[in-house]
């Protein structure tokens, strides 16, 4: 075949060639090479690079807390948002040392939060109690999804290469579990203690969630599930993820609530896994099942269950390091290092 008609190599092929030409045995960096390859495909450039990074922490309150499904009172959501903007939370410390900007989003906190450091996307002061009625109206769901889209566009405009997603919302593990059960997951696989409730309280939480799911069945679509059982912050996260498709920005998801939102986005558009990374595997029951359902392997497993985007930032830092290795290591030619004639496991 004439070379002028030959098929041009894909970004993936070019990136693989680039990685194999670096001064190391082929494949010796393990998963770091795979992260760099995926990032290259997302960015459509060889090698990939990471400049600006951000973590968006979405906060919202939940009407289901009226049923005593959480250890902490509802006002903790607002108190933690104030902690975020004051720089005193775990996410602030990790973001500061990993080079992530922190954006705090009020998606539906039950408080009057007016502060220059808070992005106001409040739909209402908390969802309704989904045990008795739909968590939100169809119009409110559309607003949440649109808010997520607008924030994703903001991330693109501000030229972030990596965005990590975090959550804050007392009661949101109940909402997340309900969303998953309505989507076909087994209750015993996804209902957990959340912030640390007792065994008796866990049984009550499970029964409350199951009663709510039965009340709202049948659903018909992921959107209907979100509208009847979701949280404002979870729906906004789903909208954010869906809007990043083909934007060249890598998205790092956090633990159980954020991954549930990602799963709902996945239920709408299976292609989202091409540009998202699972930052870590949470210790919360059900998180591993969500990742398995999306065919994703977590970057880290540190036994964490905090939320706030902490696992996403840590996992995102590993992705950043994979890009730096791909972009800064010398090649065999530039370093004048002899190549092996055969594939070897070690030098």
Beta strands, then each sheet from edge to edge (+ up, - down):
strand 1: 52-60
strand 2: 100-108
strand 3: 118-120
strand 4: 160-168
strand 5: 250-253
strand 6: 276-280
strand 7: 298-300
sheet 1: 3+ 2+ 1+ 4+ 5+ 6+ 7+
end
